[in-house]
Amino acid sequence: MSSILISGASVAGPTLASWLAASGWDVTVVERVDHLRTEGQNVDVRGVGRQVLRRMGLEEAVLAAHTGERGTDFVDGRGRVIAAFEGGADDTSGGTAEVEILRGQLAAILHEHSRESVEYVFGDQVAALRDDGAGVDVEFRHGPARRFDVVVLAEGLRSRTRSLVFPDARVEELGLYTAYLAIPRVEGDGERWRVLTCGRGRALYLRPDNVGTTQAGLSFVSDVRGLDRLGHDDVVAVLRATFADVGWVAPRVLDALDTDSLYFEAIGQAKLPSWSRGRVALLGDAAYCASPVSGMGTTLAVAGAYVLAGELTRADDPRAAFAAYERVLRPLVTKAQKLPPGAPRIAHPRGRVQQGLFRTAVRVASAPLVNRVAGVAQGWTTPPAEAIELPDYPMPAA
């Protein structure tokens, strides 16, 4: 029986763990926080990612945890709708996908699916790795050292563990910061994702959830680096100063910034020439983060985990499996990381002229005739979430 250590218990890690455990592997998942993280904003799963959930028998459970979001509205400074887009009704389409779920709820479903056959270790993390060619010796911050046949780092964009194996890995910054938080739900919040471009490179949104709150986001472009490394109080001060003159629901969101749910990040992409070294591989955002701007992060995590598991189960050498995993998945990643021209700044207009042009563009795009033409054109192109054909691997789905 082959053994594997997976670092990270969010989405990619438990997906990989589930497939490998069902295939007879001895699987351990380590997570640095001491509990399963159930917080997080709305995510969607599209195309090949949804196919993986279907093959795992989890599609209905994920659909049942839908956030309730039915479409996307762009609004003006008084909250009046200037452009409306309906949600998707298939595996791929729509700004609001058919599968919309809170990240924490998706993680909980994946954990529940695998916990009987996988060893989960919470409250610890990898401190050192030594790959001698025949296996990997792993030292932990708290637990005893152990040896594994394979190690996979399924961590975030700014993974610290990744630097142990890929010291030269760099994040490609997009010059965008985003704050996420849950705020009390009030009458009128509705079932739509409502977006306001605020001018001066800022945007604000509200999204429904299925837990009785409303998910809020504040984003702004900046040439200043390092704001994501500030402490909580300093981040709150920056956000309140940045959005102080914004109307609509901005005062309500700013009043709620002291909540424990606040998460602030600098948006970027991971573009590594290789996703593995020896018996250690990267998975998910640590390997190929496409950024929330792409709308493909969760899909890449789920599909990547499935492909990596499939290649590991049919290869005698993990290094050959890693090479095949990259060969299969790289075309999907490349397409997902190719953002629309000018993104993310085009959706965060600075001046009044840019603001007017952006609002005109979304208004035109939402027109019924344009939507019909776009629907026809979609049949002539391959959406990013379906840029590859998902292989059929001889693996049980647990």
C-alpha positions in Angstrom: 0.0 0.0 0.0 1.4 3.4 -1.0 1.3 6.2 1.5 0.7 9.9 0.9 0.6 13.1 2.9 -1.6 15.9 1.7 -1.1 19.3 3.3 -4.3 21.3 3.2 -7.9 20.4 4.1 -9.9 22.9 2.1 -11.2 21.7 -1.3 -8.4 20.2 -3.4 -6.9 18.2 -0.5 -10.0 16.3 0.6 -11.0 15.6 -3.0 -7.6 14.0 -3.7 -7.7 12.2 -0.4 -11.2 10.7 -1.2 -10.2 9.3 -4.6 -6.8 7.8 -3.3 -8.3 6.3 -0.2 -11.0 4.6 -2.2 -8.2 3.3 -4.5 -6.4 1.6 -1.5 -3.9 4.3 -0.6 -2.9 5.1 3.0 -3.9 8.8 3.1 -3.0 11.4 5.8 -4.3 15.0 5.5 -2.6 17.7 7.7 -4.2 21.1 8.2 -2.5 23.9 10.1 -5.6 25.3 11.8 -7.1 23.2 14.6 -10.5 22.7 13.0 -12.3 22.3 9.7 -12.7 25.8 8.3 -16.3 26.3 7.5 -16.2 30.0 6.8 -15.7 31.5 3.3 -17.5 33.2 0.5 -19.5 31.9 -2.5 -17.7 29.6 -4.9 -18.9 27.8 -8.0 -18.0 24.5 -9.6 -18.3 24.3 -13.4 -17.6 22.0 -16.4 -15.0 19.4 -15.6 -15.1 20.2 -11.9 -18.8 19.4 -11.8 -18.2 16.2 -13.6 -15.8 15.2 -10.8 -18.5 15.9 -8.2 -20.9 13.8 -10.2 -18.5 10.9 -10.4 -18.0 11.1 -6.6 -21.7 10.9 -6.1 -21.7 14.4 -4.5 -23.5 16.5 -7.0 -26.9 16.3 -5.3 -25.5 17.1 -1.9 -23.7 20.2 -3.3 -26.8 21.4 -5.2 -28.8 21.0 -2.0 -26.4 23.5 -0.3 -26.9 26.1 -3.0 -26.6 29.7 -1.7 -29.9 30.7 -3.3 -28.2 33.1 -5.7 -30.3 33.4 -8.9 -28.4 35.9 -11.1 -26.2 39.0 -11.2 -27.2 42.7 -11.2 -25.0 45.7 -11.8 -26.4 48.7 -9.9 -25.8 52.4 -9.7 -24.9 54.5 -6.6 -28.5 54.3 -5.4 -28.9 50.6 -5.8 -30.9 50.8 -9.0 -30.3 48.0 -11.5 -28.6 49.1 -14.7 -27.8 45.6 -16.1 -29.1 42.1 -15.2 -27.8 38.7 -16.0 -29.6 35.5 -15.2 -27.9 32.5 -13.6 -26.7 29.5 -15.5 -28.9 26.4 -16.0 -26.2 23.9 -17.0 -22.8 22.7 -16.0 -20.9 25.8 -17.1 -22.7 29.0 -18.1 -23.7 32.1 -16.2 -21.9 34.7 -13.9 -23.9 32.9 -11.2 -23.4 29.2 -11.9 -26.0 26.5 -11.3 -23.6 25.1 -8.6 -23.1 28.0 -6.2 -22.0 27.1 -2.6 -20.2 28.6 0.3 -16.6 27.4 0.3 -16.8 26.1 3.9 -19.9 24.0 3.1 -18.2 22.5 0.1 -15.1 21.7 2.3 -17.4 20.1 4.9 -19.1 17.9 2.3 -15.8 16.7 0.9 -14.4 16.1 4.4 -17.5 14.1 5.4 -17.2 12.1 2.2 -13.6 11.0 3.1 -13.2 11.1 6.9 -13.9 7.4 7.5 -11.1 6.3 5.2 -8.6 9.2 5.7 -6.5 10.2 8.7 -7.1 14.0 9.3 -4.6 15.8 11.5 -5.7 19.3 12.5 -3.6 21.9 14.2 -0.3 20.9 12.7 1.8 21.7 9.6 4.8 20.6 7.7 8.1 22.1 9.0 10.6 20.3 6.8 10.8 17.9 3.9 13.6 15.6 2.8 13.1 13.6 -0.5 15.8 10.9 -0.8 14.4 9.5 -4.0 12.7 6.5 -2.4 10.4 8.4 -0.1 9.9 11.7 1.7 10.8 12.3 5.4 8.5 14.9 6.9 9.0 16.9 10.1 5.9 18.5 11.6 5.6 21.6 13.9 4.1 19.5 16.7 3.7 15.8 15.8 6.5 13.2 15.3 8.4 12.9 12.1 7.0 10.5 9.5 7.9 9.0 6.2 5.6 8.9 3.1 5.9 7.6 -0.5 4.4 10.9 -1.8 3.7 14.4 -0.5 1.2 16.8 -2.1 0.9 20.4 -1.0 -2.7 21.5 -1.6 -2.4 24.9 0.0 -3.2 28.5 -1.0 -1.6 30.9 -3.4 0.9 32.2 -0.8 1.7 28.7 0.6 4.7 28.9 3.0 5.2 25.1 2.7 5.7 25.5 -1.1 8.9 27.5 -0.5 10.5 24.4 1.1 10.4 22.7 -2.3 10.0 25.6 -4.7 12.1 28.5 -3.1 12.0 30.5 -6.4 8.2 30.4 -6.8 6.7 33.9 -7.1 3.2 35.2 -7.1 2.1 37.3 -10.2 0.3 40.2 -8.5 -2.8 41.6 -10.2 -2.8 44.9 -8.2 -6.2 44.1 -6.7 -7.2 43.8 -3.0 -10.4 42.2 -1.9 -12.1 42.0 1.6 -14.7 39.4 2.2 -17.1 39.3 5.2 -20.6 38.1 6.3 -23.0 40.8 7.4 -26.5 40.6 9.0 -29.1 40.0 6.4 -31.9 42.6 6.1 -35.1 42.8 4.1 -34.4 43.6 0.5 -31.1 41.8 0.2 -32.8 39.4 -2.2 -31.5 36.5 -4.2 -29.2 38.4 -6.6 -25.5 39.1 -6.7 -25.5 42.9 -6.7 -22.4 44.8 -7.9 -21.6 48.5 -7.7 -18.5 50.0 -9.4 -17.7 52.9 -7.1 -15.2 54.8 -9.2 -11.5 55.5 -8.3 -10.7 51.8 -8.8 -13.2 50.5 -6.3 -16.1 48.0 -6.3 -18.6 46.7 -3.8 -20.9 43.7 -3.9 -23.5 41.8 -1.9 -24.4 38.1 -2.4 -27.0 35.9 -0.8 -26.2 32.8 1.2 -28.1 30.0 2.8 -27.2 30.5 6.4 -29.2 33.6 7.2 -26.5 36.3 6.5 -25.4 38.2 3.4 -21.9 37.9 1.9 -20.2 41.2 1.2 -17.1 42.2 -0.7 -15.0 45.3 -1.0 -12.3 45.4 -3.7 -10.0 48.1 -5.0 -7.0 48.4 -7.3 -3.7 49.8 -5.9 -0.1 50.0 -6.9 0.9 49.7 -3.2 2.1 46.2 -2.3 1.9 44.5 1.1 -1.4 45.7 2.4 -2.5 42.1 2.9 0.2 41.7 5.5 -1.2 44.4 7.8 -2.9 43.6 11.1 -6.7 43.4 11.4 -7.1 46.9 12.8 -5.0 48.5 10.1 -6.9 46.6 7.4 -10.2 47.9 8.8 -8.8 51.4 8.8 -7.6 51.2 5.2 -11.0 49.9 4.1 -13.0 52.6 5.9 -10.8 55.3 4.5 -11.0 53.9 1.0 -14.8 53.5 0.9 -15.7 56.4 3.2 -17.5 58.4 0.4 -19.3 55.5 -1.2 -23.1 55.4 -1.0 -25.7 52.6 -1.3 -24.8 49.8 1.2 -21.2 50.9 1.8 -21.9 52.4 5.3 -23.6 49.2 6.4 -20.7 47.0 5.2 -18.1 49.3 6.8 -20.0 49.2 10.1 -19.6 45.4 10.1 -15.9 45.2 9.4 -15.0 44.3 13.0 -16.6 40.9 12.5 -14.5 37.7 12.8 -15.5 36.7 9.3 -13.4 39.5 7.7 -10.8 38.1 5.3 -8.5 40.4 3.3 -6.2 39.3 0.5 -4.1 40.5 -2.4 -5.3 38.9 -5.6 -2.7 37.2 -7.8 -1.9 34.1 -9.9 0.6 31.3 -9.6 2.4 30.5 -12.8 5.0 27.9 -12.1 7.0 26.1 -14.9 6.6 22.8 -13.1 4.2 21.6 -10.4 6.4 18.9 -8.9 9.9 18.0 -7.8 10.9 14.5 -7.1 8.1 12.9 -4.9 6.5 16.2 -4.0 3.8 17.8 -6.0 1.6 21.0 -5.8 -2.1 21.0 -6.2 -4.8 23.7 -6.5 -3.9 27.4 -5.8 -0.4 26.6 -4.6 0.3 25.2 -8.1 -1.8 27.2 -10.5 -4.1 29.8 -8.9 -6.0 31.6 -11.6 -7.4 34.1 -9.1 -11.1 34.8 -8.2 -11.2 37.1 -11.2 -11.2 34.0 -13.4 -14.1 32.3 -11.7 -12.3 29.0 -12.1 -10.4 28.4 -8.8 -12.6 25.8 -7.3 -13.2 24.0 -10.6 -9.4 23.8 -11.1 -8.9 22.5 -7.6 -11.5 19.7 -7.9 -10.5 18.7 -11.5 -6.8 18.8 -10.7 -7.3 16.6 -7.6 -9.2 14.0 -9.7 -6.5 14.0 -12.5 -3.7 13.7 -10.0 -5.4 10.9 -8.2 -6.0 9.0 -11.4 -2.4 9.3 -12.6 -1.0 8.3 -9.2 -3.2 5.1 -9.2 -2.1 3.9 -12.6 1.6 4.8 -12.5 4.4 2.8 -10.9 6.5 5.9 -10.3 5.0 9.0 -8.8 7.3 11.2 -10.8 5.8 9.8 -14.0 2.3 10.4 -12.5 3.2 14.0 -11.8 4.3 14.5 -15.3 1.1 13.0 -16.7 -1.0 15.1 -14.3 0.6 18.3 -15.6 0.3 17.2 -19.2 -3.4 16.6 -18.9 -4.3 19.6 -16.7 -2.0 22.3 -18.1 -4.3 23.3 -21.1 -7.2 23.9 -18.7 -5.1 26.0 -16.4 -3.6 28.0 -19.2 -7.0 28.9 -20.5 -8.4 29.7 -17.0 -5.4 32.0 -16.2 -6.0 34.0 -19.4 -8.1 36.8 -18.0 -10.2 39.2 -20.1 -8.3 42.1 -21.6 -7.7 44.8 -19.0 -8.9 42.6 -16.0 -9.1 43.3 -13.2 -8.8 47.0 -13.7 -11.5 47.2 -16.4 -14.1 46.2 -13.8 -12.7 48.7 -11.3 -12.8 52.0 -13.4 -11.0 55.0 -12.0 -12.4 58.1 -13.7 -15.9 59.1 -14.7 -15.3 58.4 -18.3 -14.1 54.9 -17.6 -17.0 54.4 -15.2 -19.5 55.5 -17.9 -17.9 53.3 -20.5 -18.0 50.3 -18.2 -21.6 50.8 -17.2 -22.6 51.2 -20.9 -20.8 48.0 -21.8 -22.6 45.9 -19.1 -25.9 47.5 -20.1 -25.4 46.6 -23.7 -24.2 43.1 -22.9 -27.3 42.4 -20.8 -29.7 43.4 -23.7 -31.9 40.5 -24.8 -30.7 40.5 -28.4 -27.0 40.4 -27.3 -27.8 37.6 -24.9 -29.4 35.6 -27.7 -26.4 36.2 -30.0 -24.0 35.2 -27.1 -25.9 32.0 -26.6 -25.5 31.0 -30.2 -21.8 32.0 -30.1 -21.2 29.9 -27.1 -21.9 26.8 -29.2 -19.0 27.7 -31.4 -16.4 28.0 -28.7 -15.2 25.9 -25.7 -15.9 27.5 -22.3 -12.8 27.5 -20.1 -14.4 25.1 -17.6 -14.6 22.5 -20.5 -11.3 23.1 -22.1 -10.2 19.5 -21.6 -11.9 16.2 -21.8 -11.8 14.6 -18.3 -10.1 11.2 -18.5 -11.8 8.0 -17.2 -9.6 6.5 -14.6 -10.2 3.0 -13.1 -10.9 4.4 -9.6 -13.8 3.7 -7.3 -15.4 6.9 -6.0 -15.5 5.9 -2.3 
